[in-house]
Amino acid sequence: MINISSIGAFIGSPGLGVYAASKAALSQLTRTMSVEWGPSNIQVNALCPTVTLTQIGHDTWDDPAMAEARKNKEKRIPLQRFGEPREVANVALFLASAASYFIQDVSLSLDGGMIIAP
């Protein structure tokens, strides 16, 4: 099982308290399901991306009114950009493959290094 969460599970953002709480809860659910379902050989992990440029991401962050906010947010990411859907999909594909059978209870940041940046 692959839960799709958000970097919001790990870091705070003004005005997004309920969103962050729901993502943190999903990380805890991932841990609990890992313990409960692991004995049945079911792997449970979560992907936690930052802004991903899906259609909704483009609709929000490509808006000229958001140019300054986007620039500031991308500066917080060491790779200096938002994620692409294929990057999230590639990690999901790996977690769904036999190559990941011993990976359990990972809430994986897909954030270009944002969570570790000063």
SEVEXVEX-805399 format. One record per residue (C-alpha): z, x, y; residue in three letters. Coordinates in steps of 0.2 Angstrom, whole numbers, padded with zeros to 4 digits, always signed. Layout:
<nodes>
ZXYALA/...
</nodes>
This chain:
<nodes>
+0000+0000+0000MET/-0004+0006+0017ILE/+0005-0002+0032ASN/-0004+0000+0049ILE/+0010+0004+0062SER/+0009+0013+0078SER/+0016+0029+0087ILE/+0026+0016+0096GLY/+0038+0017+0080ALA/+0043+0034+0086PHE/+0042+0035+0105ILE/+0047+0023+0119GLY/+0036+0016+0132SER/+0041+0005+0147PRO/+0038-0013+0145GLY/+0034-0012+0126LEU/+0052-0014+0118GLY/+0048-0029+0107VAL/+0031-0020+0101TYR/+0041-0004+0098ALA/+0055-0013+0088ALA/+0042-0022+0077SER/+0033-0005+0073LYS/+0050+0003+0069ALA/+0054-0011+0058ALA/+0038-0009+0049LEU/+0042+0009+0046SER/+0059+0004+0039GLN/+0050-0009+0028LEU/+0038+0005+0022THR/+0054+0015+0016ARG/+0062+0000+0008THR/+0046-0005-0001MET/+0044+0014-0007SER/+0061+0013-0015VAL/+0058-0004-0023GLU/+0041-0002-0029TRP/+0040+0017-0033GLY/+0047+0014-0050PRO/+0031+0003-0053SER/+0021+0018-0048ASN/+0016+0009-0031ILE/+0014+0021-0017GLN/+0019+0014+0000VAL/+0015+0023+0016ASN/+0011+0019+0034ALA/-0001+0025+0047LEU/+0005+0027+0065CYS/-0009+0030+0077PRO/-0009+0031+0096THR/-0023+0022+0106VAL/-0038+0020+0095THR/-0054+0016+0103LEU/-0058+0000+0093THR/-0067-0013+0103GLN/-0050-0019+0110ILE/-0046-0001+0114GLY/-0062+0001+0124HIS/-0060-0016+0132ASP/-0043-0010+0139THR/-0045+0009+0142TRP/-0064+0009+0148ASP/-0060-0003+0162ASP/-0061+0007+0179PRO/-0045-0001+0184ALA/-0037+0009+0170MET/-0045+0026+0174ALA/-0029+0034+0181GLU/-0018+0027+0167ALA/-0030+0033+0154ARG/-0031+0050+0162LYS/-0012+0052+0162ASN/-0011+0045+0144LYS/-0024+0057+0137GLU/-0015+0072+0146LYS/+0000+0068+0135ARG/-0011+0071+0120ILE/-0014+0089+0115PRO/-0031+0085+0109LEU/-0034+0077+0126GLN/-0042+0061+0119ARG/-0039+0045+0111PHE/-0042+0042+0092GLY/-0058+0035+0084GLU/-0057+0022+0071PRO/-0066+0033+0058ARG/-0051+0045+0060GLU/-0039+0032+0055VAL/-0050+0026+0041ALA/-0052+0043+0034ASN/-0033+0045+0033VAL/-0032+0028+0025ALA/-0046+0032+0012LEU/-0036+0048+0008PHE/-0020+0038+0005LEU/-0029+0026-0005ALA/-0036+0039-0016SER/-0030+0048-0032ALA/-0027+0064-0021ALA/-0012+0056-0013SER/-0003+0049-0029TYR/+0013+0059-0026PHE/+0014+0054-0007ILE/+0027+0041-0005GLN/+0036+0034+0011ASP/+0026+0043+0024VAL/+0025+0036+0041SER/+0011+0047+0047LEU/+0007+0050+0065SER/-0011+0050+0070LEU/-0009+0055+0088ASP/-0018+0071+0092GLY/-0001+0079+0093GLY/+0006+0067+0106MET/+0023+0065+0097ILE/+0027+0084+0098ILE/+0020+0087+0115ALA/+0032+0091+0129PRO/
</nodes>
